[in-house]
Amino acid sequence: MSVTGGEDEKSYGAVTVREDGCLLVRVRSPLPTSARPHLLLQLRPKKGKPEEISRSLALEPAGRDQWQAVVEAAPPLEEGRWDAYVVGAPGEDRVPLLPGPRDVRTLVSGGEGAPAMPLAVRIPYATKDGRLAVRAWRRAAHAEAGRIVVAGDSVTVAARLFGARLGDGAAVSLKRRGRGGAETQFPLRAGKEQDFSFTVDYTDLRPAVAETPVIWDVYVSPDTDAPRVRVARLLDDIADRKQVFVYPSTTLDGVSARPYFTVDNDLAVEVAPLRPR
């Protein structure tokens, strides 16, 4: 098999996200009927680190040049990006799967309802270089960001907490990224059930010296003693929000400030010096 040959030689993976959280993966690959292929999901390691964690599943025949496997909801995938391959037989090279249709309609909930906790989210997507992968998150508690409104010199965020309960001393904190980074708290306004909102005043985030951009990561502390929880947007079908949801910048006092979603779909605020024109 080769991903660089003709169309008939390439391997494609179509994924359906089922209501029970399982992923049904259908592979179209020109393998002999006697083959015993496997679907290989390989966790992409951090830069400079070796590949260590993978998941291998037998592919069952499902028609001519068609194979399928079910990635069960349990055990959940470790948080990160999982590249998808097909292995024709033991000892053969793995072949990257190209993305076929992806049915993710069951994920389009926008955070409505209560997901099972600990949170385990898996979204199939096409990588920048045109291959099939699965983006996975695993979190003991989660704060799902909802509506984000930029007005004047501030941003207001609505969110909902899962896996923890709001109590006395609940607050939102923004931590400056980097070792020993400063932390600034903002009041939290509790709503119905586990809904809450907060407003971040950009003037409270402006560093004394802003020669390079400063990133502030957003957390909620459910009460005075509970571990803080990352605010993110995970409960829908978008694997990479950073370039999709772009919020306006606000200019103040020689810097610009803007909320944004990171490469992990976590919420952050960037404060950057204005560049001379």
N, C-alpha and C positions, 0 to 999 in steps of 0.2 A: 504493500500500500504506500501511497505517496500523496502528500498534500500539495505537491508542486506539479503533478501530472494533469491529465485532462479532467473534465468535470466528472466523468464516470468513475475516476479513481479516488476522488475526494470523499471524506467522511463527514457527515453532517449530523448534528444533534438537535432534535426538537424537544422542548421541555414544557410540560404542563404542571403547574403548581396546583395540587389538589386541595380540597377544603380541609382535609385532615393534616395538612402540612407536609405531606410526602411530595417528592418530585418524581414524576413519571418521565423518564428520558427515553426517547425513541431515536435510535441510531440508524442512519442509512449509510451502509458501507459495503463495498464489493468484496465480500469474503466468501470462501467456499462453504458449501452447506455442512461440511464436516468440521468447520471451525468451532472453537470454544472461546469466543472473545470475551473480554472484560471491559467494563467501564472503569476508568481510573480517574479519580478526583485527587488532584495534588495541591496541597496548601502552598501557596506562593510564599517563600521565605522572605524575611527582611533582607535588605541589600547586604551582600557580602556573607550571608549565612547559607548553609547547605539545606537542601530539601530534606525534611524529616517526617512530616505527617502526611499520610495519604489515606484514601478510602477506595477499595477495589470491590466491584460488584460484577457478578456473572451476567452477561447479556444473553437473554433468551431469544430464540428465533421468533419473528413476528411477521413473516412474509418474505418475498424475494428481496434479498439484500437489506432486509429490515431486521432490527434487533431492538430489544428493550430491557430496561431495568428500572426498579423503583428504589429511590433513595429514601429510606424511611425517616420519619421525623425524629426517631430516637435510635441510637444516640445522636444528639445534635452535632453539627459541624462546628469545629473551633472557629472563633471569630477571625475573619480574614477573607482573602480571595482564593478561590479554588479553581484551578485550570482543569478543563475536561479533556480527556484523551480516550482513545480506544486502543486496546492491545489485542492483536489478532490471536496470539497464542503465547504460552509461557516462553520467555526468552526473546520474543520479538520486540522490536522498537515500538515505543508508544507513538501514536499518531494524534496530533491535536485535532479536536473536533471543531468544525466550522459551524457557526450558529445557524440553525434552522428556525422555524416558527417558535415563538415563546408565548404560551398562554398563561398570563399572570393575572387574570381577572379576579381571582379570589383574594389577591393582595390589595386591590383598590378599595380600601376601607377608610383611609384618611385618619386612622386612629380611633374610629368609632367602635364601641364595644371594648371588652376587656380581653386582651390576649393572655394565653397561658404564661405563667411565670415559673421559673426563670425564663426570660424572653429568649426565643430562638427564631431568628428571621433568616430566610434564604431567598435570594433573588437571582434568577438566571439572567445573564446579560452578555452582550457582545463586547469584547475588549477593543481597545483602540487599533490593534493590529488585526482585527477581524477574526477572532477566535471565540469559542464558547467558554464561559466561566460562570461561577456561582459566587455571589457576594454573601457572606454569612456574618451574622452578629449573634453574640451570646452575652446576656447581661442579667445579673441578679435582680436589679431594679432599673427602671427606665423612666425618663421624663420626655414625653413626646411633644415636640414643638408644634404648635398650630399656626394661627395667624400671626404675622409679623408686620408691624406698622411703624414706619419711619416718619417722624414728625418733628420739625424744629431740630433741636440739638439732642434728641433722644430717640430711643427705639423701644416700643412696647411689644412684649411677646406673650401670647396665650399658650398654655401648655397643660398637659394632663400627666399625673404621676401614676405609675404602675409598679407593683411589687414593694411598695412602702406606703405609709400613711403620713399625711401632714399632721404635725403636732405643734406643741409649744416651741417657740424659737425658730420655726421654719423660716428660711431665708434663701435668697439667691446669691451666689457668690461668683465673681469673675476672677479667675486666676491668670496672672500674667505668665505666658509660656516661657519656659526656661528654668534652669535650676535655681531654687531660692526665689522664684518670682513672687511679686507682691500679690495680695489678695484683697479684693474690695467687695463688700456686701451691699445688697440692695433689698428693700422691703419686698415681701411677697404678699400678694392679695389673694386669699383663698376664695374659691367659688364653690359651685355645687359639687358634691362628692369629692373627687380628687383633682378637679380643675383648679388652676391658679394662673395668675398673670403677674408680670413685673415690668417695671420701666427702668431702663439703663440710661443715665445721664452721661453723655459722652465727655463732658467736662471733668467728670470724676476719673476718667481713664487716661487723660492726657498726661504723658510722662513729662518730667521736667526738661529732659533733653530728648528730642525725637529725631535722631539722625537716620534711623532705620525703622521699618515698620515694626510695631509691637502687636502681638496677638494675645487676646484675652479669651480663654476658654470658659464656657458657661456651665455652671453646676447649680443644683438645688440641694440644700440640706433639709431633709424632711422634718427634723427637730434638732434640739441642741446636742443630742448625743448620737444621732444616726450618721452613718457614712454618707458623704455627699454623692449625688447621682448626676451623671452627665445628662445635659439637655441635648436632644438630637431629634432627627426626623427619620424614622425607620419603618413605620407601619404603612407602607404603600408599595408601589411597584417600581420605584426609581432607585437604581443601584448607585448612581453617582449624581448627587444633587448640585455639586459645586458650580458646574457650568450651566445648569438648567435654571436654578433659582438665583437670580442676581438682584440684589437690593441696592437702592441708591446710596451714594456717599453723601455725607454732610461735611461741609467745610467750616472749621472754626479755629481761630487762633493759630494759624500756620500749619494745621494738620487737617487730614480728612479722616473720617470715621465711617465704618460701614459694617453691618452684620453680614455674615456669610456662613455657608455650610462647608465644612472641611471635606477632605477626600474620604473620610469615614462617616460622612453625613452628620457629624456633630456640629452644634451651633457654636460660633465664635464671633468675636468682634475684632476688627483690624483697625488700628490707629496708625496712620502713615504720614510722614512729612510731605508737604506739598512740594512738587518739583518745579523749579523755576522754568518759565517758558522762554 
